Amino acid sequence: MASVAARIEAATPAGRDRGMDALRALAILGVVAGHWLVTAWVHGPAGKVYVSSPLSYLPALTPLSWVLQTLAVFFFVGGYAAARSLRSVTDRPAWVRARVGRLLRPVVPLALLWTGIAVGMALHGLPERAVRSLVVPAVGPLWFLAVFAALNAATPLLLRLRPGTVAVSAVVVVLVVDAAVFSQGGPDWLRWANLAAGWLVPYALGIGWADGALASRRAAAGLLAGGVAGTAVLVIGFGYPASMVGVTGAKVSNLGPPTLAVVCFGIAQVGLALLAREPLARLMRRPRIWAVVALANLSAMTIFLWHQTAPALTALAALRFGDVPGLLAPPTEPLWVLHRLAWLPVFAALLGTAWLSRLRRGRFDDRVS
């Protein structure tokens, strides 16, 4: 490990913003851990399988979603990295083609694998709901990739605008859509306009950071305080869900698509990330820690896209055993959490095998920096 760390340290450009790389690694870790902890499958009679969530039965776990729902940080770092990268090129259309192609490339093996698995499950007589319950969570990260790729493609246009104006305008769009749907009884499909607008907010803030905005600690603290206050007002005063992730069976999800509450929460996360960047950058001066973060960043999109495949494959392999604590059992008791924690090393081993295989082959085409 020491020799690998030394090689990575020597190969790292002097101007590399290691703090931002650390933020992206933490964002990926949060999303992976969060999904692994809240995605539960229940094994029913006659081969039925359906998705559940411990948050439906154990609301005391809701604060975990405030820690592990870190998508806004990923979009923030993505906007920063895209803006920095784009400013160093002259052929912007070629940059867009290369970047979007690189982001979409890991989709092919994931789609092929789960298409084959879905066909195999259907041929073996599994009910349609069981097939859907295993496949949908595994390929769920594709929605994130679609939005992220679209924002990357739009970066040349966004650079011509004021990032602060873009972010405020996106917040207004989310506000208007939420008001139209929740207060005026508008059609629920209208909320899908927030899928792009909601994640454009942290992405635009990332572009602003690359342009030199938000450089003061006062600006970062303002984002943190304002975001926290906005989230609290919306949850306490306007009845938005307290969970920052979707909860099975809930009438409203803060993430599907983003609500104004999760946008405010994301603004708070951006403020906290800016405050944490310098301490993280100092920590990244330690070669071994930096080596882990650098390797994680090289395969960031692969890790994100494949992380739900690990528990889904584990659950599929366990179907023959009926109820399996922490894996194929109702998440109704606190003991379920301990059982699920015991499964996390299995999920990590499966994901780590795919990640290390990619590293050995030198396939880093999906990097997002």
KETIDREN-666014 format. One record per residue: x, y, z of N, C-alpha, C in turn. Coordinates in steps of 0.001 Angstrom, whole numbers, plus 500000, padded with zeros to 6 digits. Layout:
<rs>
XYZXYZXYZ...
</rs>
This chain:
<rs>
500827498796500000500000500000500000500865501259500000501984501183500722502853502351500805503399502732499438503794501726498636504343502029497310503263502590496393502054502032496479500945502546495670500643503986496052500590504246497360500315505597497829501383506565497357502632506114497375503727506984496938503610507305495453503236506308494641503082506546493200501933507508492923500823507334493640499683508225493440500034509633493886500749509744495001501164511060495489502050511752494457502974511011493868503886511598492893503166511992491610502100511253491271501387511515490016500326512596490149500037513045491359498988514042491576499500515430491238498822516157490339499255517514490001499281518413491232500202519339491246500369520209492414499126521048492679498408521415491622497243522266491801495944521529492039496008520225492229494797519427492420494082519848493707492774520066493620491989520430494807491566519140495507492397518693496409492142517416497069490940517489498001490656518674498503489484518820499361488204518506498614488096518948497363486908518661496571486815517175496246487953516541495976487942515093495751487482514353496999487905514831498165487476514207499413485972514377499603485442515548499241483999515773499357483233514814498447483730514609497234483048513691496334483086512265496876484220511852497408484318510506497980483352510343499149483248511363499996482311511300501116480866511270500619480586512009499545479232512006498992478864510616498479479793509973497801479537508620497306479340507662498464480194507776499477480076506909500650478719507083501314478251508322501429476961508573502057475819507948501282475825508110499967474753507554499143474750506033499214475926505429499104476018503966499147475543503438500498476077504001501571475680503537502907474197503761503149473687504909502701472272505188502898471375504196502187471662503910500937470862502936500191470951501546500802472142501177501226472306499838501805471551499685503119471345500797503812470661500724505098469143500856504985468644501530503954467200501771503906466470500929502857467205500224502005466555499374501010466374497984501593465133497606501809464837496301502404463896495532501489464078494224501472463166493351500732462445492436501717461193492174501428460387491292502269459967490097501428460198488927501956459876487679501261458484487220501683457539487221500737456169486822501029455850485429500510454609485006500642454199483679500169454191483591498645454260482369498142454182482094496705455251482844495914456428482987496510457533483621495795457447485122495684456515485745496367456376487196496273457514487894497019457978488952496417459017489784497026458621491235496807458685492038497848458393493453497663459380494287498468459530495537498018460488496447498632459847497153499818460617497296500874460152498020502041461282498909502532461056499590503638462075500471504211461936500492505714463052500430506441462962500538507904462417501888508352462530502913507510462011504227507883460490504226507962459843503254507302458387503159507378457929502698508753458764501915509425458387501319510705459157501903511878460315502474511602461192502969512669461521504436512405460563505338512607460803506757512304461942507374513094462336506734514191463463507261514960464761507236514146464769506462513045465955506395512195466015507542511190464988508384511147464932509468510164466187510346510151466768510700511307467980511527511261469122510922510450469116509598510267470152509003509421470084509553508006468867509862507539468737510388506183469338511781506065469475512483507182470078513813507146471598513712507003472142512573507372473589512372507298473989511688505994473178510721505562473575509851504459472997510244503105472105511227503063471591511683501773472486512827501318473479512510500512474548513464500173474595513785498683473486513605497982473493513826496537473831515267496167473374516218496959473648517616496629475148517894496596475900517253497487477351517447497504477961516904496221477445515765495751477968515199494509477696516143493337476486516696493255476181517624492173477005518903492301477226519360493508478043520552493733479467520330493226480083519223493621481440518919493170481451518690491659480374518064491133480298517840489696480274519139488915479510520125489390479484521422488721480833522108488771481485522025489915482820522607490069483809521953489101483826520620489070484785519905488227484521520159486748483251520179486349482918520408484943483344521806484513483076522791485347483449524158484996484964524313484889485698523743485831487158523810485786487697523117484536487140521956484214487600521207483056487283521933481758486082522489481657485645523123480416486437524381480110486869525082481125487595526328480900488977526091480284489454524848480329490790524555479801490751524010478382489572523968477741489463523416476386488956524498475434489228524281474152488759525212473125487592524649472330487538523323472186486458522686471433485394522203472411484432523053472729483444522710473742482487521602473297482022521573472035481184520436471608481894519091471768483180519046471455483934517801471629484030517436473105484190518453473951484236518215475400482934517596475880481804518126475414480498517595475825480353516151475369480700515874474115480575514499473606481439513534474406482669513939474679483575513054475409483104512837476845482665513906477489482285513792478897481005512987479065479997513280478244478747512535478345478959511075477958479764510846476929480062509459476553480748508697477659481656509365478356482365508729479463481424508406480609480450509293480845479486509052481918478542507902481586478162507796480315477173506796479931477777505414479703479092505349479517479715504067479182479455502972480218479497503249481525479245502166482496477815501650482504476905502340481803475498501914481793475332500586481067476112500379480014475907499209479145476028497894479905477131497634480624477202496358481350476136496209482424475780497318483096474733497237484112473398496862483479473056497500482373471792497205481696471762495776481171472860495317480611472904493953480081472745492927481200473441493154482319473362492210483432471929492089483939471281493214484210469953493145484821468866492791483817469102493022482546468162492503481540468200490988481541469414490435481575469548488979481619468967488383482884469212489042484026468684488531485291467162488592485297466597489686484791465142489824484759464509488738483891465107488490482735464590487429481853464695486071482549465823485824483193466011484549483889465017484357485013464754485405485801463778485301486881462380485037486334462040485704485231460718485487484636460577484058484108461634483543483479461578482187482948461474481145484056461988481471485234461907480547486366460605480719487153459709481527486648458388481612487243458228482595488377459197483484488600459026484478489661457943485472489254457090485847490188456037486820489878456638488138489382455850488835488569456335490096487992456744491081489082455977491115490181456314492059491241457656491730491875457962490442492010459251490053492584460390490487491671460199490284490371461228490699489417461435492203489502460342492936489504460424494400489553461054494876490860460745494210491960461260494630493265462767494482493371463336493538492635464780493353492660465487494184491598464867494323490443465519495018489336465493496536489531464339497071489933464206498534490010465212499162490969465395498656492209466417499272493064467832499162492472468112498056491794469454497862491250469775498851490142468783499166489303469023500096488198468576501510488545468093501711489773467637503032490192468663504136490017469968503870490248470946504947490072470992505536488665470359504886487696470393505420486336469680506765486229468669507002487094467994508305487024468969509416487359469839509136488351470850510118488747471803510384487597472226509320486939473175509478485846472574510308484728471287510088484418470641510832483345470642512328483647470285512700484877470265514114485248471676514690485266472606513948485823473987514417485915474589514614484529474328513678483618474834513805482256474205515005481554472910515231481766472238516373481146472829517691481634473114517781482926473700519009483460475120519204482941475869518114482790477201518229482191477107518728480761476126518208480010475956518649478624475572520121478545474869520605479562474418522002479576475470522952480138476593522447480607477595523291481255478101524420480365478364524191479057478791525328478230477795526483478255476509526170478249475496527225478328475482527860479710475582527048480748475526527570482112476692528507482404477841528257481762478998529115481993478795530522481436477851530675480529477576531999479972476656532815480874476093532174481873475142532828482763475774533047484133475132533831484942475599534028486318475144532843487168476087532108487775475699530919488550474694531223489655474872532368490329473932532714491389472527532918490857472419533562489704471106533777489096470480532457488685471301531558488137470803530238487741470280529480488955471055529488490052470645528766491252469354529331491823469256530659491913468039531283492452466850530983491546467044531056490239465961530774489301465476529337489447466415528406489643466037527003489816465245526815491109465645527508492174464894527440493435463474527953493229463334529020492478462005529584492206461151528582491440461744527892490467460995526877489714460466525800490660461330525311491551460909524277492501459806524799493410459954526032493876458945526650494734457591526734494022457609527202492784456359527349492027455716525986491775456518524994491409455978523658491141455385523058492408456101523159493523455579522622494783454280523316495176454239524626495023453023525357495373451858524946494480452144524755493195451084524383492264450532522996492565451403522090492969450972520704493207450384520541494605451089521016495617450683520753496996449601521712497503449633522963497047448669523949497549447483524157496623447738524054495309446684524346494345446077523093493720446554521927494132445986520694493607446339520414492161447497520891491712447936520660490338448272519200490103448435518817488835448735517422488508450084516990489080450127515776489589451347515289490235452511515188489258452223514946487965453305514811486995454108516105486861453493517234487243454193518512487153455441518530488032455433517723489082456578517692490002457859517232489322457737516530488204458948516022487554459788517130486936459201518326486826460024519465486407461125519746487420460890519340488665461877519565489724463082518631489622462978517587488809464091516643488721465341517343488201465157518199487192466295518963486680466539520213487507465467520956487821465626522218488534466219522012489927465768520962490625466229520736491989467720520469492064468255519652491145469681519327491188470536520365490467469868521238489689470606522344489081471106523321490143470408523398491265470799524357492312472212524067492822472505522877493365473882522644493822474891522610492676474461522154491497475377522121490348475807523538489980474852524468489942475175525864489633476054526489490722475801526123491981476659526617493054478089526107492888478230524874492397479565524350492112480262525135491012479523525509489969480090526343488911480508527695489485479664528233490364480002529495491002481280529401491817481435528286492531482655528088493320483879528036492414483756527381491253484865527334490304485198528715489762484202529606489717484411530973489231484948531907490306485107531401491519485643532235492585484607532790493525483334532459493297482290532909494218482293532017495465481562532431496477481411531663497720482754531398498387483707532298498177485053532044498679485199532308500171484315533089500741484459533436502151483725532441503043484210532331504254483532531474505223482159532035505573482003533352505468480700533950505748479663533478504734480064533389503452479135532911502425478762531453502683479765530639503039479495529234503320478580529087504534478857529852505583478017529798506780476612530275506480476485531264505583475159531746505201474356530679504476475005529947503575474322528854502891473879527785503887474774527448504819474447526430505811473275526869506687473347528074507217472290528554508113470974528739507366471041529337506180469822529550505405469174528248504976469997527289504565469461525994504154468809525243505296469469525262506457468900524594507636467588525254508032467567526589508063466352527307508451465214527026507474465517527052506178464486526781505186463930525379505302464819524415505502464368523033505658463483522885506885463900523461507993463126523352509235461744523971509080461673525144508451460375525812508261459459524954507395460002524378506335459180523577505421458699522289506084459554521671506891459174520409507546458198520669508688458518521640509524457696521893510710456437522692510374456595523686509527455480524578509277454595524209508100455146523498507130454383523214505920454177521718505666454595520882506584454284519466506498455087518648505517456240519157505085457094518348504224457644517174505036457924516035504387458477514892505129459797515253505792460016514710506976461285514948507673462411514138507064462086512994506455463106512159505840463563512785504533464865512845504331465414513392503093465603512326502025465098511129502278465049510068501276463613509585501169463317508864500093461977508332499937461675507258500964460441507209501407459997506199502375458857505419501741459009504106501699458004503249501086456636503469501720455650503709500871454285503890501357453915505316501697454900506220501745454599507613502065453925508297500879453011509243501173452301509943500115453221510881499342454203511452500032455115512406499402456546511980499697457376512015498684458799511740498847459575513011498567460538513307499406461375514488499176462343514310498018462531513060497579463504512809496512462883512383495195461649512005495180461103511428493956459910512163493393460138513307492726461383514057492494461680515028493643462772515807493543463147516704494640462058517716494972461887517940496253460976518987496728461789520204497163461086521267497503461768522470497991462517522171499283462007521247500085462686520895501337464046520283501071464119519368500107465402518721499836466352519687499124465800520664498396466653521690497792467277522556498883466474522979499851467020523745500982468047522925501752467727521657501938468664520764502622469969520680501843469887520604500522471085520556499695471901521833499781471233522972499868471954524234500029472730524229501347472102523714502398472805523600503680474014522677503551473856521579502813474980520655502622476126521323501873475799522147500878476845522855500141477602523789501075476877524504501924477539525368502883478458524598503811477980523464504315478804522636505194480013522090504446479815521701503189480923521178502388482004522236502193481594523463501934482572524532501756483365524779503043482692524695504171483382524872505446484341523717505737483998522538505253484818521350505536485952521156504529485927521875503413486882521605502334488329521786502773488631522892503445490018523139503842490532522088504826489783521765505897490266520689506784490458519363506050489555519067505122489701517828504348490941517885503462491193519038502871492380519183502025493653518939502832493684519430504063494856519176504910494986517700505223493854517033505471493889515600505754494388514817504539494066515309503339494464514610502116495957514699501831496687515458502635498144515498502477498810514222502969498056513412503670498581512116504107498477511148502933499594510644502426499588509876501177498649508683501173498559507937502254497717506739502240496236507096502171495842508117502930494447508539502877494128509097501493495055509897500948494833510460499622494744509360498564495515508303498706495492507219497722494112506574497666493504506334498833492170505734498866491151506655498202491221507942498535490277508911497971490479509044496462491739509090496017492021509231494589491506508026493806491720506821494320491248505624493636489725505570493593489088505997494681487623506032494698487092507016493658487765508154493513487326509145492535487507508669491107488529507866490858488751507361489506487602506488489026486926505810489949485803504942489581484513505392490255484378506701490435483239507224491188481910506806490585481759506954489275480471506654488660480200505148488645481231504351488459481041502902488507480571502468489892481187503009490926480776502676492297479316503053492505478960504262492055477588504709492263476598503829491494476878503555490240475922502811489421475752501370489889476814500770490416476769499348490743476488499060492211476410500099493053476345499800494485475049499102494878473935499357494191472689498684494541472603497277493952473473496981493013473503495619492465473970494624493519474893495049494389475438494142495399474354493608496344473542494447497001472496493891497869471393493189497086471088493672495875470032493018495088470434491603494693471687491412494285472158490065493950472183489177495192472565489748496319472576488978497557471168488533497920470200489433497803468810489080498098468291488030497121468657488160495854468231487178494849468779485792495188470042485734495575470644484445495917470018483836497164469453484682498032468883484191499301467410483852499205466780484033498055465338483807497934464933482396498340465760481437498030465408480042498309465345479732499799465885480631500627465941480362502058464782480998502830463868481631502136462730482244502813463123483511503532462550483732504710462881484928505487464331484877505951465082485892505595466486485997506009466631487297506786466950487240508068467037488458508879467971489501508277467484490715508190468291491809507674468389491867506173467815490904505480467921490856504026466571490630503366465868489593503810464542489262503272463574489069504436463412490120505207462522490082506368461986491479506617460779491604507155460193492927507410461068493755508347461400494990507970462259495838508812461457496560509887460763495798510692459826496383511650460404496560513044461523495931513354462089495979514699463503496556514661463927497197515757465300497716515794466350496643515545466031495394515889466993494310515664467304494155514179466349494536513311466590494445511873467818495255511481468005496403512119469132497267511788470445496546512067470511495857513196471737495108513519471972493989512514470888493319512128471026492267511116471518492847509792470970494012509406471410494615508148472872495044508215473286495582509353474687495960509500475607494764509306475152493589509708475958492384509525476098492010508052475150492448507210475214492159505782476097493146505023476378494297505599477121495314504871478495494838504389479250494056505176480521493559504634480355492690503391479247491956503316478989491138502126478764492045500917477918493071501102477675494002500006478979494687499580479766495099500583481014495797500290481990494896499547482023493617499910482926492691499237482540492517497771481243492405497501480794492269496114481118493520495311480825494678495863481115495924495159482622496116495018483362495791496068484808495945496027485457495045494996484903493857494786485451492955493774485349493577492386484184494149492085484004494801490787484910496021490654485027496780491744485854497980491705487331497634491501487840496662492249489245496290492124489544495683490762488566494944490220488758494389488883488924495504487865488135496540488013488236497679487089489564498398487272490005498533488502491280499194488746492434498405488133492387497063488255493465496251487698493520496351486181492340496545485566492308496667484107492631498083483658492757498999484651493072500373484299491941501098483623490698500693483880489536501311483242489012502440484118489429503644483794489029504796484583488188505774483756487557505258482681486880506147481746485667506829482356485169506341483483483953506917484059484241508006485085485488508413485232485798509409486256485042510705485938484722511447486963483901512639486790484651513905487176485952513866487121486750515065487438487591515466486245
</rs>
